[in-house]
C-alpha cells in the first residue's frame, strides 16, 4: 500500500487522521442551519409564553394564588404593598379556623376599602385582569381579614378588661393588634349564623370589617362560600418573607365550649325523645 502511494507521488494520511477530519467537518453547521435554529426559537417563544401563562392561571385558579395588599387594615401583620400567597385547597381538607387570615370576595356585599379607576380601554382592562390574577395589582372586591368567630360562636365586645370574648372566653390579641389599637371601639354582640364567619382586621381603628356591616344580612358576618383561601406566607418584599400563623390565643379549648359543639348538642337533643318514644311503643306491644 505504501509503494502504490509513493508511485502516484502522494503520501496518504493514516486512517485515524481521516476519521478525525471527517468528524470535525460534520460538527460544524452551515450558516443557513444556524439562522434556521435561531428563527425556530423565536417562533416557539410565543407558544412557550402562552403555555406558561395557561399553567400559571390553572395553578392560581385551583391551588395557590398571589394577592396584593392594598390597604392598612391588617397592619402590622400585613403592610400595604405586601404580596401574600393564598392556599385555595386547604379548606377542602379542613374547616376554617378561628385566627386564620382569609381572603374572600365581597362582590355584591361589602363596599371597597379603596377605589380603583375603571380601565379606559380593553387593552388596559386586559392588563388589569392579568395583574390581578398574578397578585401584581389589587382586586377591588377581594378582602383580607382575620377570622374571629365561626358559625355558632357567640362573639361579643367587650368584657370588663376591654377584651373581645368568644363563647364567653376572652382572647388575648396583643401579639397581632396594631400598636396602640384597642380590640374594638364599637360595641357588638352577635351569635354567628351557621356557615358564616365574623372577620376583623388587625388594624382595628381603620379596618372596615364585620363591625361596619352589622346592618347587612348576616349581621356583619360573611358567607363561608365567599372565602377564596387562607393567606399562609408573605412573599414580597423579600425582607418580610415569613409565614402567617394562627396566634396561640385561638388554641384555648374553652373557645369550643359552644360554637363547635352546637351540632352535637342538637343531635343528642333530638335523639333522647326518639329513644323514649321507642321504649313506650315497645312496652305497649
C-alpha beads as a LAMMPS data file, in Angstrom:
LAMMPS data file: protein, C-alpha beads

285 atoms
284 bonds

1 atom types
1 bond types

-500.0 500.0 xlo xhi
-500.0 500.0 ylo yhi
-500.0 500.0 zlo zhi

Masses

1 110.0

Atoms # bond

1 1 1 0.000 0.000 0.000
2 1 1 2.916 2.336 0.728
3 1 1 4.588 1.618 -2.560
4 1 1 1.394 2.444 -4.532
5 1 1 1.060 5.754 -2.753
6 1 1 4.673 6.625 -3.492
7 1 1 4.301 5.633 -7.144
8 1 1 1.483 8.138 -7.649
9 1 1 3.529 10.880 -5.925
10 1 1 1.225 11.301 -2.885
11 1 1 1.534 10.371 0.750
12 1 1 -1.719 9.157 2.342
13 1 1 -2.687 10.037 5.895
14 1 1 -3.268 7.274 8.403
15 1 1 -6.909 6.118 8.639
16 1 1 -7.252 7.530 12.177
17 1 1 -6.465 11.039 10.946
18 1 1 -9.065 10.743 8.223
19 1 1 -11.762 9.841 10.741
20 1 1 -10.896 12.872 12.902
21 1 1 -11.079 15.223 9.948
22 1 1 -14.459 13.894 8.868
23 1 1 -15.819 14.201 12.427
24 1 1 -14.646 17.815 12.714
25 1 1 -16.206 18.727 9.401
26 1 1 -19.592 17.158 10.265
27 1 1 -19.779 19.001 13.618
28 1 1 -19.694 22.442 12.016
29 1 1 -23.223 23.502 10.959
30 1 1 -23.718 25.581 7.880
31 1 1 -24.636 29.275 8.215
32 1 1 -28.131 28.573 6.954
33 1 1 -28.690 25.969 9.665
34 1 1 -27.648 28.440 12.393
35 1 1 -30.126 31.050 11.166
36 1 1 -32.835 28.398 10.918
37 1 1 -32.290 27.365 14.556
38 1 1 -32.464 30.979 15.718
39 1 1 -35.621 31.512 13.709
40 1 1 -37.288 28.436 15.155
41 1 1 -36.541 29.623 18.720
42 1 1 -38.280 32.969 18.152
43 1 1 -41.209 31.170 16.561
44 1 1 -41.555 28.873 19.571
45 1 1 -41.157 31.640 22.167
46 1 1 -44.777 32.944 21.952
47 1 1 -46.049 29.374 22.325
48 1 1 -43.887 28.874 25.427
49 1 1 -45.151 32.150 26.909
50 1 1 -48.787 31.194 26.288
51 1 1 -48.284 27.718 27.789
52 1 1 -46.590 29.250 30.852
53 1 1 -49.480 31.702 31.315
54 1 1 -52.082 28.959 30.970
55 1 1 -50.312 26.760 33.533
56 1 1 -49.935 29.703 35.900
57 1 1 -53.643 30.525 35.599
58 1 1 -54.589 26.899 36.279
59 1 1 -52.409 26.908 39.393
60 1 1 -53.834 30.224 40.614
61 1 1 -57.393 29.070 39.956
62 1 1 -57.204 25.788 41.834
63 1 1 -54.101 25.676 44.061
64 1 1 -52.258 28.859 45.097
65 1 1 -52.811 32.489 44.202
66 1 1 -50.817 35.625 44.938
67 1 1 -52.665 38.611 46.394
68 1 1 -51.662 42.250 46.705
69 1 1 -52.330 44.061 49.998
70 1 1 -53.797 47.473 49.084
71 1 1 -54.729 48.960 52.468
72 1 1 -53.647 49.391 56.093
73 1 1 -56.452 47.261 57.553
74 1 1 -54.188 44.308 58.525
75 1 1 -51.174 46.220 59.847
76 1 1 -48.757 45.303 61.271
77 1 1 -49.330 41.673 60.331
78 1 1 -49.550 42.726 56.673
79 1 1 -48.345 46.039 55.303
80 1 1 -49.577 47.996 52.308
81 1 1 -47.980 46.653 49.081
82 1 1 -47.141 43.278 50.616
83 1 1 -47.796 40.222 48.453
84 1 1 -49.109 37.058 50.074
85 1 1 -49.746 33.550 48.812
86 1 1 -53.204 32.120 49.408
87 1 1 -53.821 28.377 49.705
88 1 1 -57.047 27.572 47.832
89 1 1 -57.054 23.856 48.641
90 1 1 -56.705 23.899 52.428
91 1 1 -60.429 24.288 53.162
92 1 1 -61.189 21.213 51.107
93 1 1 -59.306 19.218 53.746
94 1 1 -60.226 21.089 56.959
95 1 1 -62.704 23.661 58.237
96 1 1 -61.931 27.354 58.526
97 1 1 -60.498 28.016 61.986
98 1 1 -60.538 30.999 64.302
99 1 1 -57.369 33.007 63.830
100 1 1 -56.990 32.141 60.137
101 1 1 -56.211 35.086 57.868
102 1 1 -58.522 34.605 54.881
103 1 1 -59.081 36.252 51.530
104 1 1 -62.730 36.459 50.495
105 1 1 -64.857 38.050 47.793
106 1 1 -67.096 40.953 48.723
107 1 1 -68.904 41.108 45.375
108 1 1 -72.478 42.406 45.779
109 1 1 -72.000 42.893 49.520
110 1 1 -69.221 44.986 51.050
111 1 1 -68.110 48.363 49.732
112 1 1 -64.415 48.580 48.946
113 1 1 -61.887 49.947 51.406
114 1 1 -60.184 51.580 48.426
115 1 1 -61.293 52.563 44.922
116 1 1 -59.663 51.796 41.574
117 1 1 -60.375 53.730 38.419
118 1 1 -62.082 51.734 35.704
119 1 1 -59.763 50.834 32.774
120 1 1 -60.113 53.320 29.921
121 1 1 -59.899 50.743 27.117
122 1 1 -59.985 46.948 26.527
123 1 1 -56.183 46.676 26.462
124 1 1 -55.886 48.335 29.881
125 1 1 -58.698 46.112 31.166
126 1 1 -56.817 43.020 29.964
127 1 1 -53.607 44.038 31.723
128 1 1 -55.612 44.863 34.892
129 1 1 -57.068 41.344 34.766
130 1 1 -53.613 39.767 34.313
131 1 1 -52.164 41.912 37.105
132 1 1 -54.956 40.929 39.484
133 1 1 -54.602 37.247 38.583
134 1 1 -50.910 37.255 39.460
135 1 1 -51.053 39.495 42.535
136 1 1 -49.401 42.499 40.871
137 1 1 -52.384 44.804 41.401
138 1 1 -55.224 44.509 43.941
139 1 1 -58.630 43.060 43.226
140 1 1 -61.198 45.738 44.014
141 1 1 -63.682 43.340 45.619
142 1 1 -61.256 40.992 47.381
143 1 1 -60.716 41.431 51.126
144 1 1 -58.274 40.001 53.635
145 1 1 -59.214 39.730 57.330
146 1 1 -58.707 37.548 60.385
147 1 1 -61.417 35.092 61.397
148 1 1 -62.555 35.805 64.958
149 1 1 -65.715 33.683 65.108
150 1 1 -67.117 30.745 63.131
151 1 1 -70.693 29.520 62.739
152 1 1 -72.441 29.121 66.107
153 1 1 -69.933 31.261 68.051
154 1 1 -71.149 33.992 70.402
155 1 1 -68.779 36.918 69.734
156 1 1 -69.014 39.966 71.955
157 1 1 -67.247 43.213 72.715
158 1 1 -66.198 43.750 75.268
159 1 1 -65.588 42.365 78.753
160 1 1 -64.615 44.437 81.811
161 1 1 -60.978 44.496 80.604
162 1 1 -61.872 45.628 77.094
163 1 1 -61.264 42.212 75.505
164 1 1 -63.363 40.534 72.833
165 1 1 -64.905 37.293 74.041
166 1 1 -65.750 34.204 72.003
167 1 1 -68.250 31.898 73.704
168 1 1 -67.566 33.749 76.949
169 1 1 -63.776 33.239 76.727
170 1 1 -61.607 36.371 76.265
171 1 1 -58.980 36.310 73.510
172 1 1 -55.630 37.990 74.065
173 1 1 -54.794 39.941 70.903
174 1 1 -51.693 41.943 71.816
175 1 1 -49.450 39.776 69.620
176 1 1 -51.112 40.846 66.386
177 1 1 -53.136 44.021 67.049
178 1 1 -51.752 47.258 65.628
179 1 1 -49.764 49.041 68.372
180 1 1 -51.995 51.425 70.302
181 1 1 -55.257 49.951 68.997
182 1 1 -57.924 48.568 71.328
183 1 1 -59.703 45.318 70.397
184 1 1 -62.729 47.363 69.317
185 1 1 -64.075 50.873 69.715
186 1 1 -67.547 49.643 68.726
187 1 1 -69.885 47.525 70.822
188 1 1 -71.232 44.351 69.223
189 1 1 -72.903 41.191 70.438
190 1 1 -73.643 38.523 67.841
191 1 1 -74.146 34.805 67.515
192 1 1 -72.555 33.983 64.171
193 1 1 -75.034 32.168 61.879
194 1 1 -74.069 28.711 60.653
195 1 1 -71.865 28.671 57.540
196 1 1 -70.783 32.259 58.163
197 1 1 -67.746 33.965 59.712
198 1 1 -67.105 37.040 61.861
199 1 1 -63.941 38.700 60.499
200 1 1 -61.859 41.670 61.667
201 1 1 -58.738 43.472 60.545
202 1 1 -55.693 43.604 62.828
203 1 1 -55.550 47.413 62.499
204 1 1 -58.887 47.851 64.229
205 1 1 -59.035 51.661 64.152
206 1 1 -59.040 51.787 60.320
207 1 1 -60.464 48.403 59.305
208 1 1 -63.921 48.310 57.685
209 1 1 -64.674 44.787 58.842
210 1 1 -67.673 42.872 60.211
211 1 1 -68.302 45.646 62.745
212 1 1 -69.037 48.084 59.911
213 1 1 -71.653 45.797 58.353
214 1 1 -73.877 44.857 61.290
215 1 1 -76.894 46.194 59.390
216 1 1 -76.258 43.870 56.438
217 1 1 -77.745 40.373 56.040
218 1 1 -75.890 38.063 58.431
219 1 1 -75.282 40.869 60.927
220 1 1 -71.849 41.668 59.518
221 1 1 -70.717 38.066 59.095
222 1 1 -69.594 36.780 55.688
223 1 1 -70.624 33.539 53.935
224 1 1 -68.128 30.687 54.113
225 1 1 -68.748 30.168 50.402
226 1 1 -67.213 33.573 49.632
227 1 1 -63.818 32.571 51.085
228 1 1 -61.162 32.185 48.388
229 1 1 -58.490 30.671 50.634
230 1 1 -56.090 31.076 53.539
231 1 1 -53.158 33.501 53.391
232 1 1 -50.193 31.492 54.666
233 1 1 -46.987 33.327 53.713
234 1 1 -45.694 36.806 52.841
235 1 1 -43.534 36.543 49.703
236 1 1 -42.842 40.189 48.873
237 1 1 -40.863 42.213 49.722
238 1 1 -38.172 39.605 50.324
239 1 1 -37.054 41.136 53.624
240 1 1 -40.562 40.462 55.020
241 1 1 -40.716 36.829 53.936
242 1 1 -42.486 34.952 56.755
243 1 1 -45.340 32.558 57.456
244 1 1 -48.762 33.773 58.650
245 1 1 -49.590 31.583 61.630
246 1 1 -52.638 31.259 63.879
247 1 1 -51.979 33.101 67.189
248 1 1 -51.793 30.920 70.308
249 1 1 -54.815 32.573 71.933
250 1 1 -57.107 30.777 69.468
251 1 1 -55.862 27.396 70.721
252 1 1 -57.801 27.781 74.012
253 1 1 -60.053 24.700 74.436
254 1 1 -62.703 26.876 76.134
255 1 1 -63.400 28.627 72.812
256 1 1 -65.047 25.431 71.583
257 1 1 -67.397 25.255 74.563
258 1 1 -70.346 26.323 72.464
259 1 1 -69.641 27.047 68.834
260 1 1 -68.363 23.733 67.542
261 1 1 -70.496 21.610 69.871
262 1 1 -73.861 23.020 68.797
263 1 1 -74.494 20.266 66.194
264 1 1 -73.515 17.579 68.707
265 1 1 -75.768 19.009 71.424
266 1 1 -78.632 19.352 68.946
267 1 1 -78.113 15.735 67.881
268 1 1 -78.395 14.496 71.454
269 1 1 -81.410 16.741 72.000
270 1 1 -83.235 15.070 69.134
271 1 1 -82.045 11.559 69.928
272 1 1 -83.315 11.454 73.527
273 1 1 -87.038 11.979 72.690
274 1 1 -86.824 9.408 69.894
275 1 1 -85.401 6.799 72.258
276 1 1 -88.122 7.492 74.842
277 1 1 -90.895 7.188 72.246
278 1 1 -89.426 3.908 71.023
279 1 1 -89.374 2.474 74.559
280 1 1 -93.027 3.400 75.142
281 1 1 -94.056 1.715 71.900
282 1 1 -92.222 -1.474 72.937
283 1 1 -93.964 -1.512 76.340
284 1 1 -97.400 -1.205 74.702
285 1 1 -96.662 -4.173 72.463

Bonds

1 1 1 2
2 1 2 3
3 1 3 4
4 1 4 5
5 1 5 6
6 1 6 7
7 1 7 8
8 1 8 9
9 1 9 10
10 1 10 11
11 1 11 12
12 1 12 13
13 1 13 14
14 1 14 15
15 1 15 16
16 1 16 17
17 1 17 18
18 1 18 19
19 1 19 20
20 1 20 21
21 1 21 22
22 1 22 23
23 1 23 24
24 1 24 25
25 1 25 26
26 1 26 27
27 1 27 28
28 1 28 29
29 1 29 30
30 1 30 31
31 1 31 32
32 1 32 33
33 1 33 34
34 1 34 35
35 1 35 36
36 1 36 37
37 1 37 38
38 1 38 39
39 1 39 40
40 1 40 41
41 1 41 42
42 1 42 43
43 1 43 44
44 1 44 45
45 1 45 46
46 1 46 47
47 1 47 48
48 1 48 49
49 1 49 50
50 1 50 51
51 1 51 52
52 1 52 53
53 1 53 54
54 1 54 55
55 1 55 56
56 1 56 57
57 1 57 58
58 1 58 59
59 1 59 60
60 1 60 61
61 1 61 62
62 1 62 63
63 1 63 64
64 1 64 65
65 1 65 66
66 1 66 67
67 1 67 68
68 1 68 69
69 1 69 70
70 1 70 71
71 1 71 72
72 1 72 73
73 1 73 74
74 1 74 75
75 1 75 76
76 1 76 77
77 1 77 78
78 1 78 79
79 1 79 80
80 1 80 81
81 1 81 82
82 1 82 83
83 1 83 84
84 1 84 85
85 1 85 86
86 1 86 87
87 1 87 88
88 1 88 89
89 1 89 90
90 1 90 91
91 1 91 92
92 1 92 93
93 1 93 94
94 1 94 95
95 1 95 96
96 1 96 97
97 1 97 98
98 1 98 99
99 1 99 100
100 1 100 101
101 1 101 102
102 1 102 103
103 1 103 104
104 1 104 105
105 1 105 106
106 1 106 107
107 1 107 108
108 1 108 109
109 1 109 110
110 1 110 111
111 1 111 112
112 1 112 113
113 1 113 114
114 1 114 115
115 1 115 116
116 1 116 117
117 1 117 118
118 1 118 119
119 1 119 120
120 1 120 121
121 1 121 122
122 1 122 123
123 1 123 124
124 1 124 125
125 1 125 126
126 1 126 127
127 1 127 128
128 1 128 129
129 1 129 130
130 1 130 131
131 1 131 132
132 1 132 133
133 1 133 134
134 1 134 135
135 1 135 136
136 1 136 137
137 1 137 138
138 1 138 139
139 1 139 140
140 1 140 141
141 1 141 142
142 1 142 143
143 1 143 144
144 1 144 145
145 1 145 146
146 1 146 147
147 1 147 148
148 1 148 149
149 1 149 150
150 1 150 151
151 1 151 152
152 1 152 153
153 1 153 154
154 1 154 155
155 1 155 156
156 1 156 157
157 1 157 158
158 1 158 159
159 1 159 160
160 1 160 161
161 1 161 162
162 1 162 163
163 1 163 164
164 1 164 165
165 1 165 166
166 1 166 167
167 1 167 168
168 1 168 169
169 1 169 170
170 1 170 171
171 1 171 172
172 1 172 173
173 1 173 174
174 1 174 175
175 1 175 176
176 1 176 177
177 1 177 178
178 1 178 179
179 1 179 180
180 1 180 181
181 1 181 182
182 1 182 183
183 1 183 184
184 1 184 185
185 1 185 186
186 1 186 187
187 1 187 188
188 1 188 189
189 1 189 190
190 1 190 191
191 1 191 192
192 1 192 193
193 1 193 194
194 1 194 195
195 1 195 196
196 1 196 197
197 1 197 198
198 1 198 199
199 1 199 200
200 1 200 201
201 1 201 202
202 1 202 203
203 1 203 204
204 1 204 205
205 1 205 206
206 1 206 207
207 1 207 208
208 1 208 209
209 1 209 210
210 1 210 211
211 1 211 212
212 1 212 213
213 1 213 214
214 1 214 215
215 1 215 216
216 1 216 217
217 1 217 218
218 1 218 219
219 1 219 220
220 1 220 221
221 1 221 222
222 1 222 223
223 1 223 224
224 1 224 225
225 1 225 226
226 1 226 227
227 1 227 228
228 1 228 229
229 1 229 230
230 1 230 231
231 1 231 232
232 1 232 233
233 1 233 234
234 1 234 235
235 1 235 236
236 1 236 237
237 1 237 238
238 1 238 239
239 1 239 240
240 1 240 241
241 1 241 242
242 1 242 243
243 1 243 244
244 1 244 245
245 1 245 246
246 1 246 247
247 1 247 248
248 1 248 249
249 1 249 250
250 1 250 251
251 1 251 252
252 1 252 253
253 1 253 254
254 1 254 255
255 1 255 256
256 1 256 257
257 1 257 258
258 1 258 259
259 1 259 260
260 1 260 261
261 1 261 262
262 1 262 263
263 1 263 264
264 1 264 265
265 1 265 266
266 1 266 267
267 1 267 268
268 1 268 269
269 1 269 270
270 1 270 271
271 1 271 272
272 1 272 273
273 1 273 274
274 1 274 275
275 1 275 276
276 1 276 277
277 1 277 278
278 1 278 279
279 1 279 280
280 1 280 281
281 1 281 282
282 1 282 283
283 1 283 284
284 1 284 285
